[in-house]
């Protein structure tokens, strides 16, 4: 029976008792809301500790501070599934991140069970239990939560330990626990650094069809948008969506008055931010000269990418890894770009570099 916890002192007492109970790992999950904000709003924290399932209310004053001590405890392994957004929610609400981390989605991929598996499919594959999906889009900020919400939330951590034990054993036999720990540590470090994407224009397919000056304007605009979204805690698309951003840089206004007129003619544009937007568009970035250009690959580059993909696919098959785990298409494209300067992309570092560099360097 899950226990509802709305007292920070009781949570601290529970956490303090775990070492004496021999509990050195917990299953951990969250429910959060992000539809109307930039940052995920932490709405519920689920903890499986030994035989106990705790449903912790982070909306109670003082609870996030109690959670922080648990997240910071280096001797306590946190078992989570597909944890990336949960990490952001914890960092924003608690000022801490769960480490060390055992991400069961990453572990399943490295163990050859499957790539990108959802929690329900992974639990079914390992335990044979079929979980309900009824509360996926529920309102987790309301109080009190319904019985079905509480049951759904408890299920999200109930089977994590069984999944952990199976995957930990598989990875141990394969000699890949170090791979998992490295990927988990990199995931946590990426959220801890909280660095926005340096070249956000590369993520927009339409940027390939802009000339270099237009792409630099787009880069300025997208970086400005991210700053505004973070400061106002609003989704990026609420500041200005991608389509409008590309439209603006294709025919940039001559001055601030022209920009204001352009914004006024478009209901979904940031009309009240015209002055700030004009400053962003008209101020060169210190590193924009280094920005790679989004472009359509030529035939030679396509053939090179295909050779790399084929080699990675062959090596993935030999290792029993699902497609995309060893190296995604985007990572290989970054490798082609970086090779010109003698660099190796950070995403392909560590154990991936050990596996791939001898194989791919001759092809580059």
N, C-alpha and C positions, 0 to 999 in steps of 0.2 A: 504494500500500500504506500503510494508516494506521500511524502510529508511536505506540507506547505510551510515555508519559512518566511516570516515577515519581521523577524527580529534579528538585527545585526549581532547582538550579544549571543543569541542562541547559535547562530552560524559560526561565530568564533569558537564557541565551546565545542561544537561538532568538529571543526577543523583541528583544534588542539588535541582532541582525543584520537585522531586517526593514527599517529605513530604507535601508540600503545596497542592499538587494534591490529597492527601489522599492515595497515593500508598505505601503500607507497605509490598507488596510481588511482586515478579516478576517470570515469567517463564524463565528458563535459559537452554541453551543447547550449545554444541560445535560441530564443525567438526575438526577432527585432523587426522594426518597421522602418521602411526607407522610401516610401512612395512620394513623400512631400518634402524630403530633406536631403541634403548632401551626405550627412553622416548617418549611419544606421542608428536608430534609437533603440537601445537595449530594453526589452520588455519582459524577459523572463530568462532565468539561468537554470538549467537542469544539470544535476550532479548525481552520478552513480558512484557511491563509495561503499565498497563491500556489499552488504545486503540492502543498503539503504538507497532510496531514490529521493533526492531532495529537490523541491521546486522552489527556487529562491526568487523573491520579488525584489528586483533591483530599483523599483520606483520608491521604495521606503527610504527615508533619509538615513544616511550612514551605512546603507547596505553595500554600496560600491566600494567603500573603504574596507569593509570586511572581506569582500571578494578579492580586493587587491592583494591582501596578505596571502591568500590561497594561490593566486596566479603567479606571485613572485617566488613561491616556495620551490627552490631548485631540486629538492629531494623528492618532489611529487610529480610523477609523470602524468601528463594530461592527454587522454585519448579522445580524439575528436574525429569527426568525419567532414571532409571538404570544408576546412576551417577558415578559409581566407576572409570571408565577410564577417564571420564571428570574431576574428581577431581584430578587425577594424572596430566593431561594436565594443569590444572589451577595451581597446585602447582609448576610444573616445569617452566611454562612460567611467572607466576605472583608472585610466592612466597607467595601465599595466597590460602585459601580454602573457598568455599561458605558455610557459616553457619549463622544462623540455616538452616537446610536442610529438605525439605519435598520431599522424593523420591517416586514418584507415583507408581513405580514397587513394592517397598516394601509395600506401602500403599494398593495396590490392593490385595496383598497376605494376609495381616493382616485383610483386610475387607472381605475376602472370595470370592473376584471377580475372582481370578485366580493367580496361582503361575508362576513367571518367564515370565509374559506377555510382549511381545514387544510393543513398542509405538503405532504402527498402529493398532494392535488388541485391545489394551486398549481403544484407541480413538473410534474405531468402536463400542466396547461394551458399552461405556458410552454415546457417542454423536450420534452414527449412521453414522458418517462421514467416508468415505473410502479414505484413503490417498494414494498417489502415492509412489512408491518405486524406481523410475527410476534412482536416482542419488546416491544410496547407496555407490557405489564403485567409485565415481567421484574423480577427482584430485582437491582437495580443496586448494592446495597451488598456483595454477595458478591465474593470474590476467590479465584481469578482469574475474570474474566468469560469467558464462552464465546465461541467464534468467531462464532456467529450474533449475539450481543450486540454484539460489536465491529463487525461489518459493518453492523448496523442503526444503531449510533451514528454511524459514519462517514458513512452515507447522509444523516443529518440535517443535515450541513453541506456535503456534497459538491457540491450543486447551488445553494447559496445565492448564489454569485457570479453565476451565469447568471441567476437570478431577479432579483437586484439590478440587473444591467445593463439588463435588459428594462424593469423597472418604473421605474428612474431615468430612462431615456429617455422613457418614456410621460409621466411626471410633469413632466419638463422641457418637453416639447411643450405640455402642458396648462397650464403655469405654476403647478403645485401643489406644487413641492418645498418651498416655505415652509410649506404646510399640513402636509406630512409631518413636517418638522423640528419644527414647533410641537407636533404631537400626540405625537411621540416624546419631546420635552423635558418635556411635561406628564406623560407616563407615568413617566419617570424621577423627576421631582420628587415625584410622588405617593408612590412607593415610598420615596424618600429621607426624606420628612416622617414616614412611618410613623405617621400619625394614625389611630386607630381611627374607625370610622363614628360620627358624632356622634349620629345619631338611628336606632339599629339597630332600634327597634321598628317603624319604617315598612316594613321589609323583610318583616315577618311579616303575611301576609294576614289571619290570625285577629285581629290587633290592631284591625282595623276594627270588630270586634264587642265591643270592650271600652269601658267608660265612661272618662272622662278620668282619674279617680283610678287605675283599673286600668292604664291606659296609662302613667301616671307610675311606678307600681310596676314595670311591665315594663321601662321604660327603665332604672331603677336596677338591676334584676336583670341585664339584658343587658350593661350596662357593667361590672358586677361580674364577670360571667362572662368577659368578654374579658380583664380584668386577671388573673384566675385562670388562664385558658388560656395567656396569654403567660408568666406567671411559672413555671408548671409544665411548659411546652412540651407541652401536651396539646390535642387538638382541642376546640373549644368544646362540641360535643355530648357529650364525655366528662365535662365539668363538670356540665352539665344541658342536656337537649335542649329544643328549642323547645316541644314539646307539653307537657312537664312545667312549663316556665316559665310558659306561659299558664294552665295548670291552677292553679298556685300563686297567681297574682295575681288570678284570678277569685274565690277565697275565701281571702284572706290570713289567716294565723294571728294570733291575738290577742297572743301573746307568744313568747319564744324556746322555751319548753317545748313549746308547741303546734306550733311549726315543727319541732322535733326529732321529735315524734311523727309529723308528716306525712311527714317525710323517711324515718323508719324504716320506714314502711309501704310505701315505694316503692324496690325494689332498685336502680334505676338513678339514684337521686338522690344528691347530694353529702352524705351523712349526716355525714361527719367535718368538714364545713365549716359546720355549722349556725350556730355563733356568728358567723362572718364574714358569712354570708348574712343573718342577722338584722340585723346592723349595717347592711349595705347596704340592706336593705328599709326599715329604720326611719329612715334618714338622708336627708333631702331633698338633691337635687343642686342646686348653685348656679345652674344654668341651666335647670332642668326647667320653670320657668314659661314659658320661651320655646319649649318643645318643640312642634312641630306635631303635631296629632292625626291618626292614621290613621283614615280614615273612608270610607264609600262615597260616591262623588260623586253629587250630585243631577243632575237632568235638565239644568239650565242649564250645569253644569260639564262634563257629558258632551258637550253640543253644542259648547261652547267648545273642548274638547279635540279634537273631531272636526274643527272648522274649522281648528285649528292643524295637525293631522295632514294634512289635505287640502292645505293650503298648502305644508307641508314636502315632501309627496310630489310635488307639482307642481314645486317647485324642484329636488328631487333628480333628477327625470326630466330636467329641462332641463340639469342638470350632468352627467348620466350616472352618478350615484352610486347604489349599492345602498341599499335600504331600511334605515333605522336609522343610517346613517353621519352624515348631516347633523344629525339630532336623533332620539333615541329617545323612546318614549312616556314613560319615567320623567323624562327631561330636560324634556319639555314640561309634564308635571305640576308639576315644580319651578318652571318658568317662570310658570305660572299662580299658584302660591303666592307666588313672589317679587314678582310684579307689584304685589301689594297694597301692598308696602312700597317700591316703586320700584327694586327691585334687579333684577339680571340674573344668572342662575346661572353660576357659574364654568365648569361643563361646557360651556356654550354661548358661552364667550368667544372672543376671537381671531377667526380667519377665519370661524367659524360665526356669530358675532354680526354681522360685516360682511354676511354673506349673508342672515341671517334677521331682524335687527331692523327694517329698513324694511318687511319683508313681514308680520311678526307683530304689531308694535306696534298697528297699527290694529285687528287682530282681537281684541286683548286689551281 
